[in-house]
């Protein structure tokens, strides 16, 4: 019987690979589901490489043949998978996937593989871009099967887990042993050694930082086709570079759909190409922030409709983090963003609607526009902050708002409440206090106490 998948590798480095896999950490949520179907941790460990390849809670939609309903109650053979807008039969696609091994790369700098000889480490190869894309796709397919198995309305979760295990058994470290190392082959020509590494001195993973290199060897010595150069019978293969950039945020950015929060503080981004950060930064810095907020001059944030300065610079940093995540991890572009002051989520500085798509020529093209907007909940918070800030709530002193701001803001309230289907009975008086126009007498509304305002807005 022909040996496939991990079996070949396990014969070559049985103890080391088994120990390497044992050190991987499986998600407790994933393992809980698998355990219900009698899949042990040992059986699932070889697939743990998916955990850092894909976003959490992301999978393909399962439908019926015409795509009008979901997969609840269907027999497994009648389930279709919606991929890139197209419907394909799930079981047919699973059978196609199982025809080949699924390659993944390993980190030979971590134990126990770090104890291997340099010659043996060189046999573990980095994935090509096509292999990385294939691995990520299959990881999403596995996540889809797991989500189907968790669904209480699924008709055949056992079959989904059966395919999950079969795909897992096809996972194989990318290991290519040089023929020249095979003792059964007699080679009368001088052996040319191969060294894989990053030979860009600007990269944090520059190979020559910790190893001896020929004088003056850098990335300019490598041709763009093979990415290799031979010096004194040693072939240097330029690969595996990484570059990091540090971004410090002043405020907290809560993205939605999908959810991702960047808190104020330091964030580090890792890239595979030296000019990626520059291209992403130029994309964000060149984008206009469209739309407008109501005219509020006495609260912090974008509300004065001045979309420049320190706030905009900090927003751009958060958008760079978001777009970098999209480009590096192929994660979806969020559709909404709420900005909060500092390291809390209490004082909103503004909201942004993000228009993205997956149809761009490259990941930068997928970000189309950014526009400010308001939703109902944030509007209520902002109205409170317009009338009374924290110090005013303690003292009971009202804000004094200009007549022009009052008139403009009342017009804005009329429009927004109409859009949200809310009865228009709230206004701002000449002292900058919120009042009900029709339902209650003014003496009963606030009684000159800050607590009255909160009751109105709840």
C-alpha positions as CSV (number, residue, x, y, z in Angstrom):
1,X,0.0,0.0,0.0
2,X,1.4,3.4,-1.0
3,X,2.3,5.6,1.9
4,X,1.0,9.1,2.0
5,X,0.8,12.2,4.1
6,X,2.7,12.2,7.4
7,X,3.6,8.5,7.3
8,X,6.7,9.2,5.1
9,X,7.9,12.0,7.3
10,X,7.3,10.2,10.5
11,X,9.6,7.4,9.3
12,X,12.4,9.9,8.6
13,X,12.1,12.0,11.8
14,X,9.6,10.0,13.9
15,X,10.5,11.2,17.4
16,X,11.2,14.8,16.5
17,X,8.0,15.3,14.5
18,X,5.8,13.6,17.1
19,X,7.3,15.8,19.8
20,X,6.8,18.9,17.6
21,X,3.2,18.0,17.0
22,X,2.6,17.3,20.7
23,X,3.8,20.8,21.6
24,X,1.1,22.4,19.3
25,X,-1.9,23.8,21.2
26,X,-5.4,22.8,20.0
27,X,-8.2,25.2,20.5
28,X,-10.3,23.9,23.4
29,X,-13.5,25.0,21.6
30,X,-12.4,22.9,18.5
31,X,-11.3,19.9,20.6
32,X,-14.6,19.9,22.6
33,X,-16.5,19.4,19.3
34,X,-14.1,16.8,18.0
35,X,-14.2,14.9,21.3
36,X,-18.0,14.5,21.0
37,X,-17.3,12.6,17.8
38,X,-14.5,10.5,19.3
39,X,-11.6,12.4,17.6
40,X,-8.8,12.4,20.1
41,X,-6.3,15.3,20.6
42,X,-3.6,13.1,19.1
43,X,-5.6,12.7,16.0
44,X,-6.2,16.4,15.6
45,X,-2.7,17.7,16.5
46,X,-1.4,17.4,12.9
47,X,-4.0,19.9,11.8
48,X,-3.3,22.5,14.4
49,X,-1.2,24.4,11.8
50,X,-4.6,25.9,10.7
51,X,-5.0,27.8,13.9
52,X,-2.8,30.7,12.9
53,X,-3.7,30.7,9.2
54,X,-7.4,31.7,9.2
55,X,-9.7,34.0,11.1
56,X,-11.8,32.7,14.0
57,X,-15.4,31.9,13.2
58,X,-15.0,32.2,9.5
59,X,-16.2,29.5,7.1
60,X,-18.0,28.9,3.8
61,X,-21.8,29.1,3.6
62,X,-23.5,25.7,3.1
63,X,-26.6,25.8,0.9
64,X,-28.9,23.6,-1.1
65,X,-28.5,23.1,-4.8
66,X,-30.1,26.3,-5.9
67,X,-28.5,28.4,-3.1
68,X,-31.9,29.6,-1.8
69,X,-31.7,27.8,1.6
70,X,-29.1,26.7,4.1
71,X,-28.0,23.1,4.7
72,X,-30.3,22.2,7.6
73,X,-31.9,18.9,7.2
74,X,-30.3,18.0,3.9
75,X,-28.5,14.7,3.2
76,X,-24.7,15.3,3.0
77,X,-24.5,14.5,-0.7
78,X,-27.1,17.3,-1.4
79,X,-25.1,20.0,0.3
80,X,-23.4,22.8,-1.7
81,X,-20.7,25.1,-0.7
82,X,-20.8,28.8,-1.6
83,X,-17.3,29.9,-2.6
84,X,-16.5,33.2,-4.4
85,X,-20.1,33.5,-5.3
86,X,-20.3,30.1,-6.9
87,X,-22.0,26.9,-5.7
88,X,-20.1,23.7,-5.8
89,X,-21.1,20.3,-4.3
90,X,-19.4,19.9,-0.9
91,X,-18.8,16.2,-1.1
92,X,-17.3,16.4,-4.6
93,X,-15.0,19.2,-3.4
94,X,-13.9,17.2,-0.4
95,X,-13.1,14.2,-2.6
96,X,-11.0,16.5,-4.9
97,X,-9.1,17.8,-1.9
98,X,-8.3,14.3,-0.7
99,X,-6.5,13.5,-3.9
100,X,-3.3,15.3,-2.8
101,X,-1.3,15.9,0.3
102,X,-1.8,19.2,2.1
103,X,1.6,20.8,2.7
104,X,2.4,23.0,5.7
105,X,5.7,24.5,6.9
106,X,7.4,24.1,10.3
107,X,9.5,26.4,12.4
108,X,12.9,24.7,12.7
109,X,14.1,27.4,15.1
110,X,11.7,26.1,17.8
111,X,12.2,22.9,19.9
112,X,12.5,20.1,19.3
113,X,13.3,20.7,15.6
114,X,15.9,23.3,16.6
115,X,18.2,20.4,17.7
116,X,18.4,19.0,14.2
117,X,21.6,19.5,12.2
118,X,21.7,22.3,9.7
119,X,21.6,19.8,6.8
120,X,18.4,18.2,8.2
121,X,16.8,21.6,8.8
122,X,17.4,22.5,5.2
123,X,15.1,19.7,4.1
124,X,12.1,21.5,5.6
125,X,11.1,24.0,3.0
126,X,9.1,27.2,3.1
127,X,5.8,27.1,1.2
128,X,5.3,28.8,-2.1
129,X,2.6,31.4,-2.4
130,X,0.4,28.9,-4.2
131,X,0.9,26.3,-1.5
132,X,0.1,28.9,1.2
133,X,-3.1,29.8,-0.6
134,X,-4.0,26.1,-0.9
135,X,-3.4,25.5,2.8
136,X,-5.4,28.5,3.9
137,X,-8.3,27.4,1.6
138,X,-8.3,23.9,3.0
139,X,-8.2,25.2,6.6
140,X,-11.4,27.2,5.8
141,X,-13.0,24.0,4.4
142,X,-12.1,22.2,7.6
143,X,-13.6,25.0,9.7
144,X,-16.7,24.7,7.5
145,X,-17.0,21.0,8.3
146,X,-16.6,21.7,12.0
147,X,-19.2,24.4,12.0
148,X,-21.6,22.0,10.2
149,X,-21.0,19.4,12.8
150,X,-21.8,21.9,15.6
151,X,-25.1,22.9,14.1
152,X,-27.9,21.0,15.9
153,X,-30.0,21.2,12.7
154,X,-27.4,19.4,10.6
155,X,-28.5,16.0,9.3
156,X,-25.2,14.2,9.1
157,X,-22.5,15.6,11.4
158,X,-20.7,12.2,11.5
159,X,-19.9,12.3,7.8
160,X,-18.6,15.9,8.2
161,X,-16.2,14.7,10.9
162,X,-15.2,11.7,8.9
163,X,-14.1,14.0,6.1
164,X,-12.4,16.3,8.7
165,X,-10.3,13.4,9.9
166,X,-9.5,12.3,6.3
167,X,-8.3,15.8,5.4
168,X,-6.3,16.0,8.6
169,X,-4.5,12.8,7.7
170,X,-3.4,14.4,4.5
171,X,-1.5,17.2,6.2
172,X,2.2,16.9,5.7
173,X,5.2,19.1,6.5
174,X,7.0,20.3,3.4
175,X,10.0,18.1,3.5
176,X,12.3,17.7,0.5
177,X,15.4,15.7,1.0
178,X,18.2,16.5,-1.5
179,X,19.0,13.5,-3.7
180,X,22.7,14.2,-3.1
181,X,22.2,13.3,0.6
182,X,20.9,9.8,-0.3
183,X,23.7,7.4,0.6
184,X,22.6,5.0,-2.1
185,X,23.4,7.6,-4.8
186,X,27.0,7.9,-5.9
187,X,27.8,11.3,-7.2
188,X,31.2,12.0,-8.7
189,X,30.7,15.7,-9.0
190,X,31.5,18.1,-6.1
191,X,28.6,18.6,-3.7
192,X,27.1,22.0,-3.8
193,X,25.6,23.0,-0.4
194,X,22.4,24.9,-0.2
195,X,21.6,27.6,2.3
196,X,18.1,28.9,2.6
197,X,17.7,32.3,4.4
198,X,16.9,35.9,4.2
199,X,19.7,37.9,2.7
200,X,18.2,41.4,3.1
201,X,20.1,43.3,5.7
202,X,17.1,45.5,6.4
203,X,15.0,42.5,7.6
204,X,14.9,41.4,11.2
205,X,15.4,37.8,9.9
206,X,18.6,38.7,8.1
207,X,20.5,35.4,7.9
208,X,24.0,36.9,8.2
209,X,23.2,38.4,11.6
210,X,23.7,35.0,13.2
211,X,25.7,33.2,10.5
212,X,28.9,33.9,8.5
213,X,28.2,35.2,5.0
214,X,30.6,35.9,2.1
215,X,31.7,39.5,2.1
216,X,29.1,41.9,0.7
217,X,26.4,39.3,0.2
218,X,22.9,41.0,0.1
219,X,19.6,40.8,-1.7
220,X,21.0,42.7,-4.7
221,X,23.2,39.7,-5.6
222,X,20.1,37.5,-6.3
223,X,18.4,37.4,-9.7
224,X,14.7,37.9,-9.7
225,X,13.9,34.6,-11.3
226,X,15.5,31.9,-9.1
227,X,16.3,34.1,-6.1
228,X,19.6,32.2,-5.7
229,X,23.3,32.8,-6.2
230,X,26.2,30.3,-6.0
231,X,29.5,31.4,-4.4
232,X,32.4,28.9,-4.0
233,X,30.2,25.8,-4.4
234,X,27.6,27.1,-1.9
235,X,24.1,28.1,-3.3
236,X,22.4,30.8,-1.3
237,X,18.7,30.8,-1.7
238,X,17.0,34.1,-0.8
239,X,13.7,33.4,1.0
240,X,11.8,33.8,4.3
241,X,12.3,37.5,4.9
242,X,10.1,39.4,7.4
243,X,9.8,43.0,8.2
244,X,8.2,44.7,11.2
245,X,6.7,48.1,11.8
246,X,5.5,49.5,15.1
247,X,2.4,51.7,15.4
248,X,1.3,53.6,18.5
249,X,-2.4,54.5,18.8
250,X,-3.6,57.3,21.0
251,X,-7.2,56.1,21.0
252,X,-9.2,52.8,20.8
253,X,-10.7,51.6,17.5
254,X,-13.6,49.1,17.5
255,X,-14.1,47.6,14.1
256,X,-17.2,45.6,13.3
257,X,-18.3,43.0,10.7
258,X,-15.9,41.3,11.2
259,X,-15.1,42.4,14.8
260,X,-11.6,43.5,15.7
261,X,-10.5,46.0,18.3
262,X,-7.2,47.9,18.3
263,X,-6.7,49.4,21.8
264,X,-4.6,52.5,22.5
265,X,-1.0,51.6,22.8
266,X,1.7,49.8,20.8
267,X,1.0,47.4,17.9
268,X,3.5,45.6,15.8
269,X,2.8,44.6,12.1
270,X,4.8,41.9,10.3
271,X,5.3,42.0,6.5
272,X,6.9,39.6,4.0
273,X,8.0,42.3,1.6
274,X,10.0,45.5,2.4
275,X,7.8,48.0,0.6
276,X,4.4,46.6,1.8
277,X,4.1,49.1,4.7
278,X,4.9,52.0,2.4
279,X,2.3,51.0,-0.1
280,X,-0.4,50.5,2.6
281,X,0.5,53.8,4.3
282,X,0.3,55.7,1.0
283,X,-3.1,54.2,0.2
284,X,-4.6,55.3,3.6
285,X,-2.9,58.7,3.7
286,X,-4.3,59.5,0.2
287,X,-7.9,58.6,1.1
288,X,-10.4,61.4,1.8
289,X,-12.7,61.0,4.8
290,X,-16.1,61.7,3.3
291,X,-19.4,62.8,4.9
292,X,-20.1,65.1,7.8
293,X,-21.2,65.1,11.4
294,X,-23.7,67.5,13.0
295,X,-22.0,70.7,14.1
296,X,-20.9,70.1,17.7
297,X,-18.1,72.4,18.9
298,X,-17.8,71.5,22.6
299,X,-17.2,67.8,22.6
300,X,-14.0,66.0,21.7
301,X,-13.8,64.1,18.4
302,X,-14.4,64.6,14.7
303,X,-17.7,66.4,15.4
304,X,-16.6,69.8,14.3
305,X,-16.2,68.3,10.8
306,X,-12.4,69.0,10.9
307,X,-11.1,65.7,9.5
308,X,-7.4,66.7,9.8
309,X,-4.8,67.0,12.5
310,X,-3.9,64.6,15.3
311,X,-7.2,62.8,15.3
312,X,-7.0,62.0,11.6
313,X,-3.4,60.9,11.9
314,X,-4.3,58.5,14.7
315,X,-7.3,57.2,12.6
316,X,-5.0,56.6,9.7
317,X,-2.7,54.5,11.9
318,X,-5.7,52.3,12.9
319,X,-6.7,52.0,9.2
320,X,-3.2,51.0,8.3
321,X,-3.4,48.2,11.0
322,X,-6.7,47.1,9.6
323,X,-5.6,47.1,5.9
324,X,-2.3,45.3,6.9
325,X,-4.3,42.6,8.6
326,X,-6.5,42.3,5.4
327,X,-3.4,42.0,3.1
328,X,-1.3,39.7,5.3
329,X,-4.0,37.4,6.6
330,X,-6.5,37.8,3.8
331,X,-9.1,38.7,6.5
332,X,-12.2,40.6,5.5
333,X,-12.4,44.4,5.5
334,X,-14.7,45.5,8.3
335,X,-17.7,47.6,7.4
336,X,-18.0,49.9,10.5
337,X,-15.7,51.5,13.0
338,X,-16.3,53.4,16.2
339,X,-13.5,55.5,17.7
340,X,-13.2,56.0,21.5
341,X,-11.0,58.4,23.4
342,X,-7.9,56.9,25.0
343,X,-8.0,53.3,26.3
344,X,-11.7,53.1,27.2
345,X,-14.9,52.6,25.3
346,X,-16.9,55.3,27.0
347,X,-16.3,58.5,25.1
348,X,-16.9,58.2,21.4
349,X,-14.9,60.4,19.1
350,X,-16.7,59.4,15.9
351,X,-17.9,56.6,13.6
352,X,-16.7,55.6,10.2
353,X,-18.4,53.5,7.5
354,X,-15.9,51.5,5.5
355,X,-16.6,50.3,2.0
356,X,-14.6,47.3,0.9
357,X,-14.8,44.6,-1.7
358,X,-13.0,41.4,-2.7
359,X,-12.9,42.2,-6.4
360,X,-9.7,44.3,-6.4
361,X,-6.6,43.5,-8.5
362,X,-4.7,43.5,-5.2
363,X,-5.6,43.8,-1.5
364,X,-5.1,47.6,-1.5
365,X,-7.7,48.0,-4.2
366,X,-10.3,46.2,-2.0
367,X,-10.6,49.3,0.3
368,X,-12.8,51.7,-1.6
369,X,-13.8,54.5,0.7
370,X,-14.2,55.8,4.3
371,X,-17.2,57.9,5.4
372,X,-18.3,59.2,8.8
373,X,-21.8,58.4,10.0
374,X,-23.9,58.2,13.2
375,X,-26.0,55.3,14.6
376,X,-28.7,55.6,17.2
377,X,-26.8,54.4,20.3
378,X,-23.7,56.5,19.7
379,X,-26.0,59.5,19.0
380,X,-27.5,59.1,22.5
381,X,-24.1,59.1,24.2
382,X,-23.0,62.1,22.2
383,X,-26.2,64.0,23.1
384,X,-25.5,63.4,26.8
385,X,-21.9,64.6,26.3
386,X,-23.1,67.7,24.4
387,X,-25.2,68.8,27.3
388,X,-23.3,67.7,30.4
389,X,-19.7,66.5,30.7
390,X,-18.5,64.6,33.8
391,X,-17.5,67.7,35.7
392,X,-20.9,69.4,34.9
393,X,-22.7,66.3,36.2
394,X,-21.0,66.7,39.5
395,X,-21.7,70.4,39.8
396,X,-25.0,70.6,38.0
397,X,-23.8,73.4,35.8
398,X,-25.1,73.4,32.2
399,X,-23.1,74.0,29.0
400,X,-23.7,77.2,27.3
401,X,-24.2,76.5,23.6
402,X,-24.2,79.2,20.8
403,X,-27.5,80.0,19.1
404,X,-26.2,78.9,15.8
405,X,-25.1,75.5,17.1
406,X,-28.5,75.0,18.8
407,X,-30.4,75.8,15.6
408,X,-28.1,73.5,13.5
409,X,-28.2,70.7,16.0
410,X,-32.0,70.8,16.4
411,X,-32.3,70.5,12.6
412,X,-30.0,67.5,12.8
413,X,-32.0,65.9,15.6
414,X,-35.2,66.3,13.5
415,X,-33.6,64.6,10.5
416,X,-31.9,61.8,12.4
417,X,-34.9,60.9,14.6
418,X,-37.1,60.9,11.5
419,X,-34.7,58.5,9.8
420,X,-34.8,56.2,12.8
421,X,-38.6,56.4,13.1
422,X,-38.4,58.1,16.5
423,X,-41.1,60.7,17.5
424,X,-39.6,64.1,17.1
425,X,-40.2,65.6,20.6
426,X,-36.7,66.5,21.7
427,X,-35.0,69.8,21.3
428,X,-32.1,71.9,22.7
429,X,-33.1,75.0,24.6
430,X,-31.1,78.3,24.7
431,X,-29.1,77.1,27.7
432,X,-28.0,74.0,25.9
433,X,-30.3,71.7,27.8
434,X,-32.3,68.9,26.2
435,X,-36.1,69.4,26.5
436,X,-39.2,67.5,25.4
437,X,-41.3,69.7,23.2
438,X,-44.8,68.1,23.6
439,X,-45.1,65.3,26.1
440,X,-44.1,67.0,29.4
441,X,-44.0,70.4,31.0
442,X,-40.5,71.9,31.1
443,X,-40.6,72.1,34.9
444,X,-41.0,68.3,35.1
445,X,-38.3,67.4,32.7
446,X,-35.0,68.4,34.2
447,X,-35.8,70.3,37.4
448,X,-32.3,71.7,36.8
449,X,-30.7,68.4,37.7
450,X,-28.3,66.4,35.4
451,X,-30.1,63.1,36.3
452,X,-33.2,64.3,34.4
453,X,-31.2,64.4,31.1
454,X,-30.2,60.7,31.5
455,X,-33.8,59.7,32.1
456,X,-34.9,61.4,28.9
457,X,-32.3,59.8,26.8
458,X,-32.8,56.3,28.1
